[in-house]
């Protein structure tokens, strides 16, 4: 068993639960970072890691990020994350077993799709717990795959950073999976030039099929562009890549884009405008929250369309206070969490 209490990513987490079923070949983690604002909302990521400890680190970092994301979006939810890092042959049974662990938390954690997970996975989880979202609904209610809402929110933020129009602008997309492809499509529809890279040949072929240019993953961040948009896994902005970035703006959907706190200062020193990830990529969790609370799809759209205004306020605060954008965003969140705890 991994000793989660000694992990460097631990940051005041309330609970860490290990989900193991040797018979099914299942291994996973549920990390509950905070329930100060409500049940800990955050998707279930299905991914393979080099070491089990890496899965724990990811779960801890992602769950903290969800606390910050939900607080910034002013949602009545705290932050949590599920990570499944080993999956047996019977995927549905594994997801049902994961759902049993979610149910055992008695509403402290609400799960949904994340990287590697699908609507079918959520349906399997829902056979064992009601604390799950990301399942299609009818009659105008919020629900279903949250990734298109994340894509829309990031797209609107890119537009805001470019003065309201992406036509004839070049956007370098790192990752064209579910969210990245949705973003690619929106950008191309509005006349942008898109350069895309992905580790998946199938994802790249799909993006090329709708008009994106393709390049190598190792050089996508170096492309001369108006915006570099990270939409893959985290820690891509670091001491090695930041000096090579070929765009004056970074705005994307990937979680935990900064490898370290110092990397935000590195971007600032280079004069690169960084849109804090958890500010711009909140569309998916906005949809999850609305589905869980039984709200309408119209309410989701209104909140997602308000995301760019929130980003502008963060960037203005950073400029006024002489902070890196991620520092300004973190300060706003910490104040909201402190106020909630006092109440």
Secondary structure in CASP SS format (residue, H / E / C, confidence):
PFRMAT SS
TARGET T0000
AUTHOR 0000-0000-0000
METHOD secondary structure of the structure
MODEL  1
X C 1.00
X C 1.00
X C 1.00
X H 1.00
X H 1.00
X H 1.00
X C 1.00
X C 1.00
X C 1.00
X C 1.00
X C 1.00
X C 1.00
X C 1.00
X C 1.00
X E 1.00
X E 1.00
X E 1.00
X E 1.00
X E 1.00
X E 1.00
X E 1.00
X C 1.00
X C 1.00
X C 1.00
X C 1.00
X E 1.00
X E 1.00
X E 1.00
X E 1.00
X E 1.00
X E 1.00
X E 1.00
X E 1.00
X E 1.00
X C 1.00
X C 1.00
X C 1.00
X C 1.00
X C 1.00
X E 1.00
X E 1.00
X C 1.00
X C 1.00
X E 1.00
X E 1.00
X E 1.00
X C 1.00
X C 1.00
X C 1.00
X C 1.00
X C 1.00
X H 1.00
X H 1.00
X H 1.00
X H 1.00
X H 1.00
X H 1.00
X H 1.00
X H 1.00
X H 1.00
X H 1.00
X H 1.00
X H 1.00
X H 1.00
X H 1.00
X H 1.00
X H 1.00
X H 1.00
X H 1.00
X H 1.00
X H 1.00
X H 1.00
X C 1.00
X C 1.00
X C 1.00
X C 1.00
X C 1.00
X E 1.00
X E 1.00
X E 1.00
X E 1.00
X E 1.00
X E 1.00
X E 1.00
X E 1.00
X E 1.00
X C 1.00
X C 1.00
X C 1.00
X C 1.00
X H 1.00
X H 1.00
X H 1.00
X H 1.00
X H 1.00
X H 1.00
X H 1.00
X H 1.00
X H 1.00
X H 1.00
X H 1.00
X H 1.00
X H 1.00
X H 1.00
X C 1.00
X C 1.00
X C 1.00
X C 1.00
X E 1.00
X E 1.00
X E 1.00
X C 1.00
X E 1.00
X C 1.00
X C 1.00
X C 1.00
X C 1.00
X C 1.00
X H 1.00
X H 1.00
X H 1.00
X H 1.00
X H 1.00
X H 1.00
X H 1.00
X H 1.00
X C 1.00
X C 1.00
X C 1.00
X C 1.00
X C 1.00
X E 1.00
X C 1.00
X C 1.00
X C 1.00
X C 1.00
X C 1.00
X C 1.00
X C 1.00
X C 1.00
X E 1.00
X C 1.00
X C 1.00
X C 1.00
X C 1.00
X C 1.00
X H 1.00
X H 1.00
X H 1.00
X H 1.00
X H 1.00
X H 1.00
X H 1.00
X H 1.00
X H 1.00
X H 1.00
X H 1.00
X H 1.00
X H 1.00
X H 1.00
X H 1.00
X C 1.00
X C 1.00
X C 1.00
X C 1.00
X C 1.00
X C 1.00
X C 1.00
X C 1.00
X E 1.00
X E 1.00
X E 1.00
X E 1.00
X E 1.00
X C 1.00
X C 1.00
X C 1.00
X H 1.00
X H 1.00
X H 1.00
X H 1.00
X H 1.00
X H 1.00
X H 1.00
X H 1.00
X H 1.00
X H 1.00
X H 1.00
X H 1.00
X C 1.00
X C 1.00
X C 1.00
X E 1.00
X E 1.00
X E 1.00
X E 1.00
X E 1.00
X C 1.00
X C 1.00
X C 1.00
X H 1.00
X H 1.00
X H 1.00
X H 1.00
X H 1.00
X H 1.00
X H 1.00
X H 1.00
X H 1.00
X C 1.00
X C 1.00
X C 1.00
X E 1.00
X E 1.00
X C 1.00
X C 1.00
X H 1.00
X H 1.00
X H 1.00
X H 1.00
X H 1.00
X H 1.00
X C 1.00
X C 1.00
X E 1.00
X C 1.00
X E 1.00
X E 1.00
X E 1.00
X E 1.00
X C 1.00
X C 1.00
X C 1.00
X C 1.00
X C 1.00
X C 1.00
X E 1.00
X C 1.00
X C 1.00
X C 1.00
X C 1.00
X H 1.00
X H 1.00
X H 1.00
X C 1.00
X C 1.00
X E 1.00
X C 1.00
X E 1.00
X E 1.00
X C 1.00
X C 1.00
X C 1.00
X C 1.00
X C 1.00
X C 1.00
X C 1.00
X E 1.00
X C 1.00
X C 1.00
X H 1.00
X H 1.00
X H 1.00
X H 1.00
X H 1.00
X H 1.00
X H 1.00
X H 1.00
X H 1.00
X C 1.00
X C 1.00
X C 1.00
X E 1.00
X E 1.00
X C 1.00
X C 1.00
X H 1.00
X H 1.00
X H 1.00
X H 1.00
X C 1.00
X C 1.00
X H 1.00
X H 1.00
X H 1.00
X H 1.00
X H 1.00
X H 1.00
X H 1.00
X H 1.00
X H 1.00
X H 1.00
X H 1.00
X C 1.00
X C 1.00
X E 1.00
X H 1.00
X H 1.00
X H 1.00
X H 1.00
X H 1.00
X H 1.00
X H 1.00
X H 1.00
X C 1.00
X C 1.00
X H 1.00
X H 1.00
X H 1.00
X H 1.00
X H 1.00
X H 1.00
X H 1.00
X H 1.00
X H 1.00
X H 1.00
X H 1.00
X H 1.00
X H 1.00
X H 1.00
X H 1.00
X C 1.00
X C 1.00
X C 1.00
X H 1.00
X H 1.00
X H 1.00
X H 1.00
X H 1.00
X H 1.00
X H 1.00
X H 1.00
X H 1.00
X H 1.00
X H 1.00
X H 1.00
X H 1.00
X H 1.00
X H 1.00
X H 1.00
X H 1.00
X H 1.00
X C 1.00
END
